[in-house]
Amino acid sequence: MHAYADALEQIYDKYPDDAEAEIFFGYAVTALAPPTDKAYTYELKGAAILERALAKHPNHPGAMHYLIHAYDHTPLAARGLAAARRYATIAPSAPHALQIPSHIFARLGLWQESIDANRAASNVDDVFWKFLAMRFLLYSYLQTGQDDAAKKVLDELTAIENVNVHHVNIAYVLADMPARYAVERRHWDEAAAISLPRNDYPWTRFPQAEAVLVFVHALGAARTGDATTANNDLGRLQELRAHLVKVEGDVFKDYWLTQIDVHRQMITAWITHAQGKREEALRMLRTAADREDAIERDPVVPGPIISARELLGEMLLENDRPQQALEAFETDLRNEPGRFWSLYGAAQAAERAGDPERARSFYAILVAQTVDADGDRPALKAARTFLQAAKG
């Protein structure tokens, strides 16, 4: 990748007025970024090149597309919002041009814009692009409490009989969507019963995708008191990690290896907590959260199914430490704005910490973003009840 970027830089130096040379060089620079660089050195360097190109060629779809990729990080996402809102209008016949703006929308918690983009992007025949849109559509519906709408997307995925595209992005979608649907509704029994779909799919080629589903199965087991199953799943996660180490060609392998490690710590922490070792469990989760926060995710992931920081907040609430829980949820919201359960957790924590004004603020945000909710989540009933009582 470095050799490729160096070669493109030489071409760009030789032909500085060639828009394609400039744009491909800018994108190559952004792709050099290691996932652990939270200063976004390469992304910002590449974005500067792409911004210059876009200023000279304001309707160039390549410059706009690659700029969105450069800014696909929560601290940078606001810089890519203008490009995200324009891209579909200048390349409306390209399915990916309809979908890729939702990477920015999801980073900023702009769920309705993500829903609108992915509704359009999922209405295509090409399985690859359709699946990439469906993962963001389901995720965005779940953040807005539209559980029935999310189920329809999942049912549509399940109804597609032949999936002949063997690619890590497709494998991830197949595993992630049913897993996410269970966890985002906090149906732990459903998570504990989940199994690997489509036996005819070559799962052995994509251990990072199977690991997502195994994690959710383990978390469901742990949350329903089945420590034996959860421990068995921990062993399977370790096997998948060993397999992933041998996989070549995945530039985000470090992210996935870290994610498996973090997920194993999360499961172990919950098992430990159930054994009454609460301080030890909390220490595990803090370590896992810090490690997860220190690395950028693969762009195929619309957002965490449940982050270590979010789980830490929930465990702190269970241990009657609302102020610490509030800090955990607020940190998570800075990392992932607008996530349903972190908003609810922050509101609960503030309420229990004796800060009704902050609780009201979080509950109000949650209720506003779930105005079209079609599910029966008790969390929304609690939020509405609090706000109604606050009115006097």
VMD Tcl script that draws the C-alpha trace (Angstrom):
set ca {
  {0.00 0.00 0.00}
  {2.86 2.37 0.75}
  {4.48 1.47 -2.56}
  {1.18 2.13 -4.33}
  {0.80 5.52 -2.66}
  {4.40 6.43 -3.50}
  {3.83 5.52 -7.15}
  {0.69 7.62 -7.32}
  {2.51 10.53 -5.74}
  {5.11 10.35 -8.51}
  {2.35 10.38 -11.13}
  {0.67 13.32 -9.41}
  {3.98 15.23 -9.21}
  {4.51 14.67 -12.93}
  {0.92 15.53 -13.90}
  {-0.30 18.01 -11.25}
  {-3.22 19.17 -13.41}
  {-4.60 15.67 -13.90}
  {-7.69 15.36 -11.70}
  {-7.58 11.56 -11.60}
  {-3.93 11.51 -10.53}
  {-4.71 13.94 -7.71}
  {-7.82 12.10 -6.53}
  {-6.33 8.60 -6.61}
  {-3.27 9.87 -4.77}
  {-5.44 11.50 -2.10}
  {-7.39 8.30 -1.56}
  {-4.23 6.18 -1.43}
  {-2.87 8.42 1.34}
  {-6.03 8.00 3.47}
  {-5.79 4.22 3.06}
  {-2.37 4.19 4.74}
  {-3.87 5.08 8.12}
  {-3.34 2.47 10.85}
  {-6.50 1.91 12.92}
  {-4.65 2.91 16.10}
  {-3.84 6.45 14.91}
  {-6.54 8.47 16.63}
  {-4.89 11.68 15.42}
  {-6.03 10.69 11.89}
  {-2.77 11.86 10.37}
  {-3.14 10.11 7.03}
  {-6.87 10.74 6.75}
  {-6.39 14.48 7.19}
  {-3.47 14.57 4.77}
  {-5.47 12.68 2.15}
  {-8.56 14.78 2.82}
  {-6.61 18.00 2.18}
  {-5.63 16.68 -1.26}
  {-9.21 15.61 -1.99}
  {-10.64 18.92 -0.78}
  {-8.40 20.75 -3.25}
  {-9.50 18.43 -6.03}
  {-13.16 18.88 -5.15}
  {-12.81 22.67 -5.12}
  {-11.55 22.50 -8.72}
  {-14.04 19.79 -9.77}
  {-17.11 20.23 -7.53}
  {-19.14 17.50 -9.24}
  {-16.44 14.85 -9.41}
  {-17.94 11.67 -7.88}
  {-14.53 10.16 -7.12}
  {-13.35 13.14 -5.11}
  {-16.61 13.22 -3.17}
  {-16.67 9.48 -2.54}
  {-13.10 9.31 -1.29}
  {-13.56 12.41 0.86}
  {-16.43 10.67 2.65}
  {-14.11 7.72 3.33}
  {-11.45 10.08 4.68}
  {-13.91 11.64 7.11}
  {-15.56 8.35 8.16}
  {-14.54 8.82 11.81}
  {-16.70 10.40 14.49}
  {-14.31 13.30 15.30}
  {-14.01 14.14 11.57}
  {-17.49 13.25 10.32}
  {-18.95 16.77 10.44}
  {-16.37 17.82 7.85}
  {-17.81 15.28 5.43}
  {-21.46 16.19 5.90}
  {-21.71 18.55 2.94}
  {-20.19 15.94 0.62}
  {-22.46 13.24 2.05}
  {-25.56 15.31 1.39}
  {-24.52 16.10 -2.20}
  {-23.06 12.81 -3.38}
  {-26.30 11.02 -4.28}
  {-27.47 13.99 -6.32}
  {-24.43 13.96 -8.60}
  {-24.24 10.16 -9.06}
  {-27.84 8.95 -8.62}
  {-27.42 5.86 -10.80}
  {-24.59 4.42 -8.68}
  {-25.90 2.28 -5.78}
  {-22.82 2.96 -3.66}
  {-23.21 6.71 -4.16}
  {-26.65 6.38 -2.59}
  {-25.35 4.33 0.32}
  {-21.91 5.67 1.27}
  {-23.25 9.00 2.65}
  {-24.85 7.03 5.48}
  {-21.35 6.34 6.84}
  {-21.25 10.03 7.76}
  {-24.90 10.17 8.85}
  {-24.45 7.21 11.22}
  {-21.26 8.70 12.70}
  {-23.23 11.83 13.59}
  {-26.43 10.11 14.73}
  {-28.45 11.54 11.81}
  {-30.68 8.49 11.67}
  {-33.44 9.72 9.39}
  {-30.95 10.81 6.76}
  {-29.31 7.40 7.04}
  {-32.68 5.69 6.68}
  {-33.58 7.73 3.61}
  {-30.22 7.06 1.97}
  {-30.29 3.34 2.60}
  {-33.90 2.86 1.58}
  {-32.92 4.13 -1.85}
  {-29.62 2.25 -1.91}
  {-31.16 -1.09 -0.91}
  {-33.65 -0.96 -3.77}
  {-31.21 -2.53 -6.24}
  {-30.70 -6.03 -7.62}
  {-26.95 -6.25 -7.08}
  {-26.51 -8.36 -3.92}
  {-23.25 -6.74 -2.83}
  {-24.53 -3.17 -2.79}
  {-27.96 -4.20 -1.55}
  {-26.47 -5.94 1.47}
  {-24.24 -3.01 2.36}
  {-27.26 -0.73 2.38}
  {-29.41 -3.16 4.37}
  {-26.89 -3.35 7.26}
  {-27.04 0.46 7.74}
  {-30.81 0.55 7.24}
  {-31.44 -2.04 9.95}
  {-28.98 -0.31 12.29}
  {-30.60 3.08 11.79}
  {-34.12 1.73 12.28}
  {-33.05 0.15 15.58}
  {-31.57 3.42 16.86}
  {-34.93 5.08 16.25}
  {-36.97 2.34 17.92}
  {-38.45 1.15 14.63}
  {-38.17 -2.52 15.49}
  {-40.93 -3.69 13.14}
  {-39.31 -1.85 10.23}
  {-35.95 -3.41 11.15}
  {-37.56 -6.86 11.22}
  {-38.83 -6.35 7.68}
  {-35.28 -5.60 6.53}
  {-34.02 -8.72 8.30}
  {-36.82 -10.79 6.76}
  {-35.90 -9.46 3.33}
  {-32.31 -10.52 3.91}
  {-33.38 -13.99 5.03}
  {-35.65 -14.40 1.99}
  {-32.76 -13.98 -0.46}
  {-32.07 -17.60 -1.29}
  {-28.78 -17.61 -3.17}
  {-25.90 -15.53 -1.86}
  {-23.04 -16.34 -4.18}
  {-20.88 -13.34 -3.29}
  {-18.12 -14.65 -1.05}
  {-16.67 -11.50 0.45}
  {-15.91 -10.43 4.02}
  {-18.39 -7.55 3.78}
  {-21.21 -9.91 2.82}
  {-20.22 -12.46 5.46}
  {-20.27 -9.68 8.06}
  {-23.77 -8.56 7.05}
  {-25.14 -12.12 7.19}
  {-23.83 -12.59 10.73}
  {-24.30 -9.07 12.04}
  {-27.90 -8.31 11.13}
  {-29.67 -11.08 13.09}
  {-27.21 -10.64 15.97}
  {-27.75 -6.89 16.09}
  {-31.53 -7.24 15.88}
  {-31.56 -9.35 19.05}
  {-29.13 -7.25 21.09}
  {-30.46 -3.81 20.12}
  {-33.87 -4.90 21.43}
  {-32.20 -6.36 24.55}
  {-33.79 -9.76 23.90}
  {-31.08 -11.81 25.61}
  {-32.95 -15.10 25.25}
  {-33.13 -14.50 21.51}
  {-29.41 -13.72 21.42}
  {-28.65 -16.92 23.35}
  {-30.58 -18.97 20.78}
  {-28.94 -17.47 17.68}
  {-27.07 -19.72 15.27}
  {-24.85 -19.32 12.23}
  {-27.11 -18.78 9.19}
  {-26.77 -20.31 5.73}
  {-24.80 -23.50 6.20}
  {-23.79 -23.39 2.55}
  {-21.84 -20.13 3.01}
  {-18.02 -20.50 3.29}
  {-17.78 -19.25 6.86}
  {-14.32 -20.72 7.38}
  {-12.96 -18.02 5.08}
  {-14.34 -15.23 7.28}
  {-13.61 -15.92 10.96}
  {-14.07 -12.24 11.84}
  {-17.70 -12.43 10.68}
  {-18.52 -15.64 12.54}
  {-16.90 -14.15 15.66}
  {-19.53 -11.39 15.70}
  {-22.32 -13.91 15.97}
  {-20.49 -16.10 18.50}
  {-19.97 -13.02 20.69}
  {-23.68 -12.22 20.68}
  {-24.56 -15.86 21.39}
  {-22.14 -15.80 24.34}
  {-23.47 -12.49 25.64}
  {-27.03 -13.78 25.46}
  {-26.00 -16.89 27.37}
  {-24.13 -14.89 29.99}
  {-27.01 -12.45 30.47}
  {-29.49 -15.32 30.90}
  {-27.31 -17.11 33.45}
  {-25.93 -19.88 31.22}
  {-22.26 -19.62 32.13}
  {-21.44 -23.04 30.65}
  {-22.54 -22.04 27.16}
  {-20.88 -18.65 27.49}
  {-17.58 -20.31 28.44}
  {-17.85 -22.69 25.48}
  {-18.32 -19.68 23.23}
  {-15.22 -18.08 24.71}
  {-13.30 -21.10 23.51}
  {-14.79 -20.78 20.04}
  {-13.83 -17.11 19.90}
  {-10.25 -18.04 20.71}
  {-10.29 -20.61 17.88}
  {-11.61 -18.02 15.46}
  {-8.93 -15.59 16.57}
  {-6.22 -18.13 15.86}
  {-7.74 -18.72 12.43}
  {-7.92 -14.99 11.71}
  {-4.23 -14.53 12.52}
  {-3.47 -16.72 9.49}
  {-5.77 -14.82 7.12}
  {-3.90 -12.61 4.66}
  {-5.06 -9.56 2.75}
  {-7.38 -7.96 5.33}
  {-6.05 -4.47 6.06}
  {-8.37 -4.25 9.06}
  {-7.15 -7.49 10.64}
  {-5.72 -5.66 13.66}
  {-9.16 -4.19 14.31}
  {-10.87 -7.58 14.15}
  {-8.26 -9.25 16.35}
  {-8.69 -6.48 18.90}
  {-12.45 -6.77 18.64}
  {-12.37 -10.49 19.39}
  {-10.13 -9.82 22.42}
  {-12.47 -7.08 23.64}
  {-15.53 -9.26 23.16}
  {-13.93 -12.09 25.11}
  {-13.20 -9.67 27.96}
  {-16.79 -8.43 27.88}
  {-18.18 -11.96 28.17}
  {-15.69 -12.92 30.87}
  {-16.56 -9.76 32.81}
  {-20.26 -10.59 32.78}
  {-19.63 -14.16 33.91}
  {-17.36 -12.84 36.65}
  {-20.00 -10.34 37.71}
  {-22.60 -13.11 37.97}
  {-20.21 -14.94 40.31}
  {-20.31 -11.97 42.69}
  {-16.83 -10.66 41.82}
  {-18.10 -7.23 40.95}
  {-14.95 -5.15 41.30}
  {-12.98 -7.59 39.19}
  {-15.70 -7.55 36.53}
  {-15.72 -3.76 36.42}
  {-11.93 -3.65 36.07}
  {-12.16 -6.05 33.12}
  {-14.76 -3.91 31.40}
  {-12.83 -0.68 31.92}
  {-9.76 -2.30 30.35}
  {-11.85 -3.62 27.45}
  {-13.49 -0.23 26.90}
  {-10.17 1.61 26.84}
  {-8.77 -0.89 24.37}
  {-11.84 -0.68 22.12}
  {-11.80 3.13 22.16}
  {-8.15 3.17 21.10}
  {-8.75 1.59 17.68}
  {-10.84 2.65 14.70}
  {-13.35 0.17 13.35}
  {-13.59 -1.40 9.93}
  {-15.88 0.77 7.74}
  {-18.07 -2.29 7.08}
  {-19.26 -1.94 10.71}
  {-22.02 0.69 11.01}
  {-21.54 0.86 14.77}
  {-20.90 -1.51 17.67}
  {-23.60 -4.03 18.45}
  {-22.91 -3.13 22.05}
  {-19.69 -1.41 23.02}
  {-17.59 -2.27 26.03}
  {-18.15 1.27 27.31}
  {-21.91 0.87 27.00}
  {-21.81 -2.48 28.80}
  {-19.66 -0.88 31.50}
  {-22.30 1.77 32.03}
  {-25.00 -0.88 32.37}
  {-22.94 -2.87 34.86}
  {-22.22 0.27 36.89}
  {-25.94 0.99 37.07}
  {-26.56 -2.56 38.29}
  {-23.98 -1.87 41.01}
  {-25.70 1.38 42.03}
  {-22.93 3.68 40.80}
  {-24.97 6.11 38.73}
  {-22.41 8.92 38.54}
  {-19.73 6.60 37.16}
  {-22.31 5.06 34.84}
  {-23.22 8.50 33.53}
  {-19.57 9.19 32.72}
  {-19.34 5.89 30.83}
  {-22.48 6.57 28.79}
  {-21.46 10.14 27.99}
  {-18.08 8.91 26.76}
  {-19.82 6.34 24.60}
  {-22.08 9.02 23.13}
  {-19.05 11.08 22.19}
  {-17.71 8.02 20.38}
  {-21.06 7.06 18.84}
  {-23.58 9.93 18.93}
  {-27.28 9.19 19.13}
  {-27.14 5.51 20.09}
  {-30.43 4.44 21.68}
  {-29.16 2.53 24.68}
  {-26.43 4.98 25.62}
  {-28.96 7.81 25.58}
  {-31.31 5.79 27.74}
  {-28.50 4.68 30.03}
  {-27.27 8.26 30.44}
  {-30.80 9.41 31.28}
  {-31.26 6.63 33.84}
  {-27.87 7.32 35.40}
  {-28.54 11.05 35.67}
  {-31.96 10.39 37.20}
  {-30.51 8.03 39.81}
  {-27.63 10.43 40.50}
  {-30.12 13.12 41.47}
  {-29.69 15.28 38.36}
  {-33.22 15.52 36.92}
  {-32.33 18.27 34.45}
  {-29.66 16.19 32.72}
  {-31.96 13.18 32.84}
  {-34.69 15.25 31.16}
  {-32.26 16.34 28.45}
  {-31.21 12.77 27.57}
  {-34.76 11.45 27.73}
  {-35.94 14.30 25.48}
  {-33.28 13.52 22.87}
  {-34.26 9.85 22.96}
  {-37.97 10.53 22.60}
  {-37.37 13.01 19.78}
  {-35.31 10.56 17.75}
  {-37.85 7.76 18.26}
  {-40.93 9.69 17.17}
  {-41.61 6.97 14.57}
  {-40.93 4.07 16.93}
  {-43.09 1.05 16.20}
  {-41.85 -1.37 18.85}
  {-42.80 -1.88 22.50}
  {-39.54 -1.13 24.26}
  {-40.06 -0.51 28.00}
  {-37.22 2.03 27.83}
  {-39.32 4.35 25.68}
  {-42.29 4.04 28.01}
  {-40.03 4.98 30.93}
  {-38.64 7.97 29.02}
  {-42.09 9.30 28.13}
  {-43.35 8.76 31.67}
  {-40.42 10.76 33.10}
  {-40.92 13.64 30.67}
  {-44.64 13.73 31.33}
  {-44.05 13.86 35.08}
  {-41.42 16.58 34.62}
  {-44.06 18.77 32.99}
  {-45.98 18.69 36.24}
}
mol new
graphics top color blue
foreach p $ca { graphics top sphere $p radius 0.5 }
foreach p [lrange $ca 0 end-1] q [lrange $ca 1 end] { graphics top cylinder $p $q radius 0.2 }
display resetview
